[in-house]
Amino acid sequence: MAHAQLQLYGVFRVLPYKSQQLRTYTELINILRINQSPLDSKTMTRLSQTTQTLYAELLHQLAVTLPNLRGISFCTKTVSGNRYWYMEIVVGSTKRQFSLGRDKKELRDLIERQKSLSEDAKPDIRQREKLVAMLISGDAWSPGAPDGRVLEMLSQAGVFLSGGVVVGSHAFNIYSNMLGIHWNTASTQTRDMDLASPRQIEVAMRRDAPDVKAVLMESGMSFFEVPALDRKSPSTSFKIRGQEFHVDLLTPHKGQTSGEPTFLPHFNTYAYPVHFLEFLLADTQAAAVPFRSGILVNVPHPARFALHKLVVSQRRPAAQQTKANKDVQQSSELLALLLEDRPGDVWLALDAAQAMPEKFRLQLKAGIENLPDDIRMSLGDSV
């Protein structure tokens, strides 16, 4: 029986996102888009100004409201003659209970306040559901059912409040709404979800840190642990039985370590260490995912993502050349858009790259050589 997970919800714990993060790709970028020229229709098209405004509104509403409280209720049990309160959370098809403590007036008052907040939030949830429907009608990207359900469960468990960051192709898809465009290429297709986090992160209630493994395994979606190559090592990947979709947990590689899975105490699970992942996690943005009533997640800064993809393309073995080509394609599409709309972001990301180890810089330089001529010339000798 877990204890006091309620600290992640409602009146017990709400961690607001920084206002600077929310403005980066909403109000400010909308100002820049008013008189923009059309982009290359072969790779991307701009969303309408109305759709871009709807996205900004959804992001704002998600940032200033409580986390999604769907599936949360309260009940009591009598143990050894004493009455105890529990919070029940339905995750997928599984119901989990979390002990809140022995019955007392202060706890009952907090529970009543939580119930009141949940009731007050219903009109806001309906409004966000309308925004999501209008965004999808406006050609905004929206995840498929399995992807959306996983992101929603992770959000409800407090994973993104605790510093989780969506990376990989799901982040690339999320950028389309952030940047006000619709990708027209196959580079958006993915069968895996990468979730990254630093090795250590400050969590207000360490004992109540989200249990990522439990969230997935008890989701009712038939997740199972994918065995590591070394059967003695813990798993860092979870796959849906009978499907290709899987979730991989990642963390930055540190020092001369062997690359064995690293335990993340703030997620209560293991993650696979990846070289240079810290370049992505050093600068993240809040983003809205249009699914159901909307999901607030974290993604790396788009410019850093584009440069990191070039490094990743150089680190892949020959057997993964198809993935390396996809890395370069995603990078080139992002850079083309950013160089037109927000070139300063690219220069800042390139400046940050100068502080990375020499191997990173050399692989970035080699990756830039694979970009289209116009983008490569725009970047010049920045590395």
N, C-alpha and C positions, 0 to 999 in steps of 0.2 A: 504493500500500500504506500503510494507516494504521499508526501506531506506538503501542504501549503502551496501547491502549484498556482493557487488563486493569485499569488503575488504578481503573476504575469497579466492579470486582467483587471479591467475596470477601476474601481476606486482604490484597489490595493496596489496597483503599479501601472503607470503609463509613462513611457519614455518618449518624449516628443522628438521629432526629427529637427535638425538644425534648419532654420529658415533660409540660410544661405544655400543649402543643398536644393531646396525646393524651388528657388528662383532661377537656378542656373539654366535649366532647359524649359522654363515655362514662360513667365512674363518677359524676360529679357530676349529670349530667342523669338518669341512672337513679334516683338518690335522689329527684329531684323528681317522677318519674312514678308513684310507688307508688299514690297515691290520687287520680289525676287523673280528671276527668270526661270523658265521650266528647266528641269534637269533631264539628263539622258533617259529617255523612256525605256531603253533596253534594260537598264539596271534598277531604276527607281522612278517613282512619280510622287509628286507632292500631294499630301492630304489637303483637303479644302480648309480654308481658314476657320470655318465652323467646326470641323472635326478637331483641328488643333486646339481650339478654345475649349471644346468639350473635354479633351484630355487634360488640359491645365486645370479645369474645374474638378475633375475626378481626383487628380493628384492632390489638390488642395483639400478636398473634403476628406480623403483618406488620412491626410497628415494631421488634421485637427480633431478627428473623431476617435472613439475607442476602437480597439481591435475588434474584428468580427466575433460576436458573442454567440453565434449559432451553435446549438447543441449543448449549452451550458445550463445546468440546473443545480438545485441544492436539496439535500435530504439529511435526515438524522438517523442515528443508530444508538441503541442503548447497550453499553458495554459495562459489565460489573456494576449495574445500577446507576451508572452515569450516562448522561445524554451527550453525544458528540455530533458535530456538524461535518458534513462532507460535501464537496463539490463534485458533481458528475459531469464529465465531458464525453460526448459521443464523437469519436474519431473514426470516420468511415463506418464500419459495421460493429466497431468495438466500443463498449462503454467502460470508461476508466473513472475511478473514484480517488479523490485526494482529500486527506484529512485536514480540516481547518481548526480543529481543537475542541475542547470541552465547551459545552453550552454556557454562555454568559451574555449579559446584556450588550456589552461592547461588540461582541462578535455578531449578535443578532442585528444590531444597528447597521453594521457594515454590510451584512447580507441584504438587508432591506434596501440600503442605498444602492447596492449592486443591481438588485432587481429593478429599482426605479430607473437607474441609468439604462438598463437593457430595454425597458419599455419606452423610455424617451428616445432611444436610438432607432426605433423601428421606422419612423418617417424618413430619417436620414438614409437608412439602408435601402428603402424603396426608391429614394431619389438617386442613389448611386446605381442601383440596378437599372434605372431608366437611362442614366448616363452611359453605362456599359452597352446597353442595347443600341443607343444612338451612335456610339463610337463604332461598333461593329457594322452598323448600316452605312457608316461613312468610310468604310474600307480600312479601318484601323486593324492592326494585328491583334488577334486573340488566340490564346493557347487552346489546344485540343482538350478533350475531357480529362484524360489521365494526367496530362501536364498541369492543367488548371487545378485539379483536385489535390495534387501533391503540393503545389505552391500554396494553396489555401490551408492545407493541414499544417504545413511548416509555419505559416504565418500565425495561425491560431495557437500553435505551441510556443510562440515567442522566439522562433529561430532568427527572424530578421531584426527583431528588437535586440537580440543578443549578438548582433554583428554578422550574421550570415550574409553572404554575397553570392548572387547568381552570376556565374561566369559561363564561358563557352557559347554555343550557338543560341541558347535561350536568351542570353544577354544581348546578342546581336539582334534577335527578333524584337526584344523589348526596346532597343534603341530606335526602331522605326517610328514608334509612337512618340517617343521623347523628342525626336528630331523632326517630326512632322512629315514623314514620307512613308511610302509603301514599297517594300522591296519587290522587284519583279523577277528575281533570279532564284535558282534552285539552292543557293547557298544558305537559305533559311531552314532547309529541311534538316531535322535532327531526330535521333532516337534516344538520346541520352540527356540528362540534366546534371550539370556540374554545380555543386554547392561548395563554396570556399569560405575559409575563415582563418584568421591568424591563429598561431599556436596558443596564445594567451590573450584573454580579453577580460576587461572588468565587467562583472555581472553583479548587479546590486544584491541579488539573493542567490548566492552560489548553490545552495542546496536545492533551489528551485529551477536550476538551469534546464532548458529543454532537452529531452532525451530523443535525439534524432532517430536513432535506431528503433526505439520503441514506437515512435510516431509512424514510421514506415511499416514496421512488422505488424503493428496492430491496426493498420488502416482498413483492413478488409479488402485491399486491392491485390492480395496474393503476392506480396513482396517476399523474396527470400534472399539470404546473404549469398553473394557470389564468392566462392572460395578464392583466397589469394593464391598466387603462384607458389609461394611457400606456405604449405598447408598449416604450418605452425603459427603463421601470422594471422592476426584478426582481419576480418573483411572490412573493406572501405567502400564496397559497391553493393547496391541492392537492385534486384531486377524483378519485374513483374512476370510471374510464371506464365508461359505460353505467349509472351510478347517480347519485342525487342527493346522496349522502353526500360531504362535503368537510371538510377541516381548514383552519382559518384561524389564522394566527399574528399575535398582537397585542402591542403595547407602548404604554406611555403616550406621549401627545403632549407635546412639550416646547417651551416658549417660543413664538416666532413662526415656527417652521419651517413649511415648505410642506405638510407631510403626506405627503411622499414616503416610501417604505419605508425602514426603519432597519435597518442590519446589527447583529445580535446576535452578538458574538464567542463567547459561551458556548454558543450553539446553532449557530454556523457557518451562519446563514441570515438571511433578512430577515423583518421583521415590519411590519405596518401600524400606524402611530401612531394611537391613539384618545384623544380628550379625556377627562380625569378618570379614566382607568383606574387611576391611582396610588391612588385611594381604595380600590379593591378589593385591590390588591397590598400595601398597608400592613399588613394584618392577615389572615393566612391560617391555615388549619387543615389538619392531616393527616386524610385520610379513606380508608376501605377501599371498594374496588369489588368486589363479589362476582362474579368471573368467573374460571373455572378454579380456580387455587389462591389467588386474591385478588390485588389490585393496590393498592399504596399510592400515593395521589396527593395533591396539594395543591388546596384550594379556598379561595375567599375566605370570610371570616367571614359567616355567613348574614344577619346584620342589616345589614351593609354592602352585601351583594349586593341585599337588598330595597330599600334606599334608592337605590342606584346604578341599579337598574332603572327607578325613577321618573324619574330624570334622563335616562336613555336614551330613555324614552318621549317626552320633550319634545323631544329632539334629532332624532328621525326625521322625514323629509319626509312629506308627505301621501300619497305613493305607498306608504309602508310603514305605513299606519294599522293594518293587521291585526297587524303585528308590535308596534306600539305598544300595542295592546290586550292582546296577550299579555304584554308587559312589565308592565303594570299588574296583570294577573291574577296573575302569579307573585309580584309584590311583595305584593299583598294577602293571598295565601294564606300566604306566609312570615310576614308581620307578624302575621296573626291567630294563628298558632301561637306565635310568639315572645312576643307580648304576654300570652298565657296561661301559657306555661311559663317563659320567661326574659325578662321585661320589662326587666331591667337591661341586657341586651345591646342592646336597641333604644335606650335612653337614651344608652348609651355611643357607639353609632354616630352618633346625632344630635349628640352633643357633638363628635365627630370631624368631622362635616359643617360645623360652624361655622368650622373652620380652612381650609376649601376656598375657592376664589375666589368672588366674589359671583355670577357667572353660574351656577355650580353650585348655590349656595343658592337662587337665584331659580327655577331649573328644578326643583329638588327641591320647593320650596313649591308650584309649579304642578302638579307630579305628584301631590302629596298630595291636592290638590283632586279628583282623579279616583278616589280610594279610596272604598270603601263608607263610609257615614256613621258606623258604629260604630268603625271603625278610625281614620277621620279625627278623630273626637271624642276618641279615646284619645290620639292624638298631640298634640292641642291646638295650642298656639302654640310648638312646640319649635324651629321653624326661623325 
